[in-house]
Amino acid sequence: MLDTAHRGQTWPVSIAPMMDRTDRHYRYCMRQITRHTLLYTEMITTAALLHGDRNKLLGFSEAEKPLALQLGGDDPAHLATCARLAEDWGYDEVNLNVGCPSDRVQHGHFGACLMAQPALVARCVAAMRQATTLPVTVKHRIGIDDLDRYEDMANFVHTVAQAGCDRFVVHARKAVLQGLRPRENRTVPPLRYDDVYRLKADFPTLHIEINGGITTLLQATAHLQYVDGAMLGRAAYDHPYLFAAADALCFGDAALPHTRRQMLDAILSYLECWMAQGLPPYRIVRHLLNLFAYQRAARLWKRALSECTWAPETAVAALRGAIGLVPDEVLDAQPQTAEHAIVF
Ligand SMILES: Cc1cc2nc3c(=O)[nH]c(=O)nc-3n(C[C@H](O)[C@H](O)[C@H](O)COP(=O)(O)O)c2cc1C
């Protein structure tokens, strides 16, 4: 039976799709830190899903939910098939990427360049909505190249909303499609949060989430005065334990989050389970490198993890050894009350 527990729900905070980062193991790690934050897959192209190994591309563990699948593509029929797959596999949402500026993606004619074709995106959304009962959402930029006036974005959102999309995640930077690398497209064009606030004011019935440059939950909640949700990307990877405050601060859940020690205990069992299936341990351990960011144990921890060879026979002992290097007061630190737990 399909799990529809999260249907119709919206989230004040989410962790962004990130290629090569937000794989199932990262998501499992983050789920030990926050129970409620919406998690995304990295972008999966329709071509990969239609022709590739679906078990590998779509597999996730129930513990990762609520979970959104992000798709990359521009063919309404292909996207519809993939949206149906998302539902069959038990995802909670399907999201269309209209923000990626990479050359590879541009050659495939999807991602950010689709902002120039709102009618095509509307057709894609309409086809996806016909194929699934899941919420269909769009993640886009505030603009691309010369198509960067507020009115251009408003026109894009208006057109796509008419096809039935009522949730948009807006990366508050335009994308420069020629001349900037993807990394530069996340730093060079200036952030224009006011454009996203204005979008919400002009389209009050749409759910508008803001993304780009948010580094603390305090900043995230400040945005919530103007928009419905905030999505964090790099901060969630560079400082994952930041999210230990999310359940209390953003979801009103007073239950204490896991300490880092409790989180690592869960990961040790998870690691053993996956190694038994032949997974190289570093595929999981790499996501732990930043667990002690901003703590005095940070450098020690990173060095300990980086210097291990991560052979399957010794991985559990190596991880236990690295944990043993961290002072107890850091491992067992209880996140502060919500008011204080903005950065720790
Ligand atoms: C390594 C990396 C990979 C990314 N991959 C994707 C992706 O697959 N899909 C997507 O929509 N955005 C992707 N992004 C963009 C992020 O989702 C987000 O929009 C961007 O990093 C800005 O948010 P931030 O300032 O909170 O990091 C990626 C970002 C990074 C750093």
The ligand as an ORCA input file, in Angstrom:
! r2SCAN-3c Opt
* xyz 0 1
  C      27.537     20.241     -4.928
  C      26.219     20.827     -5.318
  C      25.372     20.103     -6.128
  C      24.119     20.614     -6.509
  N      23.265     19.836     -7.222
  C      21.994     20.278     -7.451
  C      21.005     19.434     -8.015
  O      21.221     18.246     -8.284
  N      19.772     19.963     -8.230
  C      19.461     21.265     -7.917
  O      18.320     21.718     -8.126
  N      20.371     22.077     -7.368
  C      21.614     21.597     -7.096
  N      22.502     22.388     -6.442
  C      22.089     23.754     -6.043
  C      21.498     23.692     -4.623
  O      20.326     22.904     -4.595
  C      21.149     25.111     -4.146
  O      20.171     25.661     -4.983
  C      22.360     26.026     -4.136
  O      23.489     25.388     -3.563
  C      22.063     27.309     -3.359
  O      21.707     27.011     -2.025
  P      22.763     27.166     -0.807
  O      23.336     28.553     -0.908
  O      21.951     26.948      0.415
  O      23.828     26.134     -1.023
  C      23.739     21.911     -6.078
  C      24.601     22.632     -5.247
  C      25.817     22.103     -4.859
  C      26.706     22.889     -3.935
*
